[in-house]
Amino acid sequence: MKSYRIQARINGIYLNGTCNGPTKDDAFVDFLNKIKSGEIKVQKETFYSKDVVLVTYEEIESGNTSVAISPFQKDALGVQVESVVSGE
């Protein structure tokens, strides 16, 4: 069983969820079932045009997509840059 993160932007709504299946096609069926059951919540999308349909998916190796990326957390991912101001 593989895990996939699937995102869809359709007609002013945003859908985002992690789904499972032996193939990506089965994961998309799982995605639709989770939308129907309410497990994946419909969110309002205001950034993208309502005329555009965008669907993306990615296979997740570890089965987990939760990542802390806040710069205010000690264990945040990313590169820290030191600011140096020169008086010369």
N, C-alpha and C positions, 0 to 999 in steps of 0.2 A: 504494500500500500504506500502510495506517495502522497505528499502534502503539497498543495499549491496555494499561493496567495493570489486571489483574483480580485481585480478592481474593475468597476464599470461606471462610466459616466454617460447617462442616457436621458435626454429630454429634461435637463435641469435637476436630475437626481444623481446621487453618488452612492454606490454600493461597494463594500469592501469586506472581504472575508477570507478565512483560511478553510480550504476544503480538501477532502481526501478522495482517493480513488486509485485503482491500479493504472489508469491512464488519465491523461488530461481531459479527455472527453467525459470520463466518469466523474472527474472532479467538477466539471461544469454542470453536470446533472446534480451533484451534491450542492453546488452553489445555488442552483435554481430551487432545490428543495428547501435549503436554509432560508432563502428569501420568502418562500411561501409560508414557512412555519414561523417566520418572524425572528429567527435566530440572527439573521443579517438584517440590520436596521437600515431603512431608507433615510438618507440624509439629503438636505437641500444643497444643490450645487449652484453657486453664483459666479464662479470664475470662468468656466468654460461656456461656450455658446450652446444653446439648446439644440442647434442644428447639427451638432457634431456628436457622433457616437464613438466613444473610446472604450475599448476593453483590453486589459492587459493581464497577463498571468506570469507567474514565475514559480519554478519548482523550489521547494524549501528542503534543503538537505537535513536540517536538524529538527524540522517540524515546529519551530518556534520563530515568530517574527517580531516578538517584543524586544525592543532595544531602547535603552535610555540614552538620549542624545542631548539632554539639557546641559548647558555649560555650567550650571550652578550645582550640579551633582559631582561629588568626588570621583565617582566611577564612570563618568561620562566618556563616551567614545569620541574620537576625533583628535585633531592636532591642536595643541595649545600654543599660542603665539605670545611671546613676551614683547611688550611695547617698551622701546627705549627712546627717550627724547634727548637729543644732543643739543648742548648750548652753543656749539660752534658752527 
